[in-house]
Amino acid sequence: MANFDDFVITQPTAAFSAQYFNSVVTFQHVLDLDYPRIALYPSLVSFVFEQDILMDAPATVIIPGEVIPHIRDILDISKDMQAAFMQGKRSVCVCFRVQSEEIYRRYHFSKILLFKLINNKKNAMAAAQRLAAHVSSLPAIPHSVRDYFLTQRVFAPFKGFYSTDFPLWKLSDLLDEAWIEEDIMNSLAELSYFMRAVLQEPNVTPRIRNLDRAMHQNTNRDTVT
């Protein structure tokens, strides 16, 4: 009997698969990417599981211009898929509503997981696109540095942070007043500095800047008396 986990695996070469996000998508790529449009919640009208094993493109891969269901609607389907699989079901017929129009589609189970990935990566991809556009618009950055940055993978870890796989797309938090995220980056950078200093000179205590004192001095310098 087929295994559910094996049956729902998306082809690694498929657009918007896990392999696609982890190994293919670069900042250059997102600049021109037409990301699938996600329907507003709620859009799901009904669904029914079927026995047919669908292999055509509309049932298995993302079609250009395709509108996909919202993650909360997708979860209503995916939570019952394994039980349906054990009963011999291999696909799902879905009806969802987009701008007052009811759309009927039949999907292989693996495409439901593609929908989940697309929903889950939406914010990260939008942030990466904004960061790539910002970097590309800065005239002060040398072309070689800009071009190198654009070749980097969006979900690649930030090199130098020892404690976590901090993805590169989160650098977009520096474009806004995302203080919590910025504090996390500062903390990771400081930890990286101390670890590097200890590795280079094990018997020397790394120099520590007194941040409280520096902030106090800056405050006094900016105070008008």
Disulfide bonds with the S-S distance in Angstrom:
none
